[in-house]
């Protein structure tokens, strides 16, 4: 059962989807992620794609994020997220978009939404394909100084996302997970 590590809801247990359809980010990886981000999460707009239980978004909100948008298609995961929204009493801070992520990313892009922190944790068998598809939307969804974090399996190579204008700034392994941190590359010369 995932639990919120720090902030206003510290120690609160969260519901998680039953069975093996969702893979939870380990507590160790989540703790490391938020230790690296630090106070940078305060006041941010968060987008959690393939949200699972929503634990990354709920951790961000507990640590002071302004709002969170979660995208999830799995019915059991959606039920867990809804229970977590009720438990945390953050219905005014959370937007849950259910169904196909591409449709929702297109909607967010059309609305002109921008996010300071985007977390992507796709099914590991499809990490590369799905992350590259998401990168089609990132130039308009990720704020100029925003941070993209992709969770992937240790056995797979870390993705290079230069075509989307993103530079890998850090990659860390935690058990079987790898967290890769990307920001827009502001060093390239453009005419």
C-alpha positions in Angstrom: 0.0 0.0 0.0 1.5 3.3 -1.0 1.8 6.0 1.6 2.5 9.8 1.4 6.0 10.4 2.7 6.0 14.1 3.6 4.0 17.3 3.7 0.4 18.1 4.8 -0.8 14.5 4.4 2.4 12.8 5.7 1.8 9.2 6.7 -1.5 8.9 4.9 -2.0 5.5 3.3 -3.3 5.5 -0.2 -5.5 3.0 -2.0 -3.8 1.0 -4.8 -5.4 -1.0 -7.6 -5.7 -4.7 -6.9 -3.8 -7.3 -8.8 -0.9 -6.9 -11.2 -2.3 -4.5 -13.8 -0.5 -1.5 -12.1 3.0 -1.4 -10.9 3.6 0.9 -8.0 6.6 3.2 -7.9 8.7 1.9 -5.0 8.8 4.0 -1.8 12.5 4.3 -2.2 12.3 5.6 -5.8 9.5 8.0 -4.8 11.4 9.3 -1.8 14.5 9.8 -3.9 12.5 11.6 -6.6 11.1 14.1 -4.2 14.4 14.6 -2.4 16.0 15.6 -5.7 13.1 17.9 -6.6 13.1 19.5 -3.1 11.3 22.7 -2.7 10.9 23.0 -6.5 7.5 21.3 -6.3 6.0 24.1 -4.2 3.2 25.9 -6.2 3.7 23.7 -9.3 1.2 22.4 -11.8 1.6 18.6 -12.0 0.7 16.2 -14.8 0.9 12.4 -14.0 0.5 10.3 -17.1 -0.3 6.6 -16.5 -1.0 7.6 -12.9 -1.8 4.2 -11.4 -2.9 5.0 -7.8 -1.9 8.6 -8.3 0.7 8.4 -5.6 3.2 10.7 -7.3 0.6 13.4 -7.8 -0.7 13.1 -4.3 2.8 13.2 -2.9 3.4 16.4 -4.9 0.2 18.0 -3.6 1.1 17.1 0.0 4.4 18.9 -0.6 2.7 22.0 -1.8 2.0 21.6 -5.5 -0.9 23.9 -6.6 -2.9 21.3 -8.6 -2.5 17.9 -10.3 -3.9 16.4 -13.5 -3.9 12.6 -13.6 -4.4 10.5 -16.8 -5.3 6.9 -16.4 -7.2 4.3 -18.4 -7.2 1.2 -16.2 -10.6 0.8 -14.4 -9.2 -0.5 -11.1 -6.6 2.3 -11.1 -9.3 4.9 -11.7 -11.3 3.5 -8.8 -8.2 3.7 -6.5 -7.5 7.3 -7.6 -11.1 8.3 -6.9 -10.9 6.8 -3.4 -7.6 8.7 -2.9 -9.2 11.9 -4.0 -11.9 11.4 -1.4 -9.5 10.3 1.3 -7.2 13.3 0.8 -10.1 15.7 0.3 -8.4 17.2 -2.7 -11.3 17.1 -5.2 -10.7 20.8 -5.8 -7.0 20.3 -6.6 -7.2 17.1 -8.7 -8.4 16.6 -12.3 -8.8 13.0 -13.3 -8.9 12.3 -17.0 -9.9 8.7 -17.8 -9.3 6.8 -21.1 -6.7 7.2 -23.8 -3.8 9.4 -22.9 -3.3 10.7 -26.5 -6.9 12.1 -26.5 -6.3 13.8 -23.2 -2.9 15.2 -24.1 -4.4 16.7 -27.2 -7.2 18.2 -25.2 -4.7 19.7 -22.7 -2.7 21.1 -25.6 -5.7 22.6 -27.3 -6.7 24.3 -24.0 -3.2 25.8 -23.7 -2.5 24.0 -20.4 1.1 24.1 -19.1 2.7 22.0 -16.4 5.8 22.5 -14.3 6.3 18.9 -13.5 5.3 16.0 -15.7 5.7 12.4 -14.5 5.4 9.5 -17.0 5.4 5.9 -15.9 4.1 3.8 -18.8 3.8 0.1 -18.8 7.4 -1.0 -19.0 6.9 -3.2 -22.1 5.9 0.0 -24.0 8.1 2.7 -22.3 10.0 3.8 -25.4 7.0 3.9 -27.8 4.6 5.6 -25.4 7.2 8.1 -24.1 8.1 9.1 -27.7 4.4 9.6 -28.5 4.0 11.8 -25.4 7.0 13.8 -26.5 4.9 15.0 -29.5 2.8 17.0 -27.0 5.6 18.1 -24.6 6.8 21.3 -26.3 3.4 22.9 -25.6 2.6 21.1 -22.3 5.9 21.4 -20.4 6.6 24.9 -19.0 9.9 26.4 -20.2 11.6 25.7 -16.9 9.6 22.6 -16.3 10.8 19.1 -15.4 9.9 15.8 -17.1 10.6 12.6 -15.2 10.2 9.2 -16.9 10.2 6.0 -14.9 11.5 3.0 -16.8 12.9 -0.5 -16.3 16.6 -0.9 -15.4 17.2 -3.3 -18.3 16.1 -0.8 -20.9 18.4 2.0 -22.2 17.7 5.5 -20.9 15.7 7.4 -23.6 17.3 10.2 -25.5 14.7 12.9 -26.2 16.6 15.6 -28.1 14.1 15.6 -30.9 11.6 16.9 -28.5 14.1 19.6 -27.4 14.7 17.8 -24.1 18.1 17.2 -22.5 18.7 14.4 -20.0 20.0 16.1 -16.9 20.1 13.1 -14.5 19.3 9.4 -14.4 19.2 7.3 -11.2 18.6 3.7 -10.5 16.5 2.4 -7.6 16.1 -1.3 -7.5 14.5 -2.4 -10.8 13.5 1.2 -11.7 15.3 4.1 -13.4 14.2 7.7 -13.0 15.3 9.9 -15.8 15.1 13.7 -15.5 14.7 15.9 -18.5 14.5 19.7 -19.1 14.4 21.7 -22.2 17.8 22.2 -23.8 18.4 25.9 -23.6 22.0 25.6 -24.8 21.3 24.8 -28.4 21.8 27.7 -30.9 18.7 28.4 -32.9 18.7 31.0 -35.7 
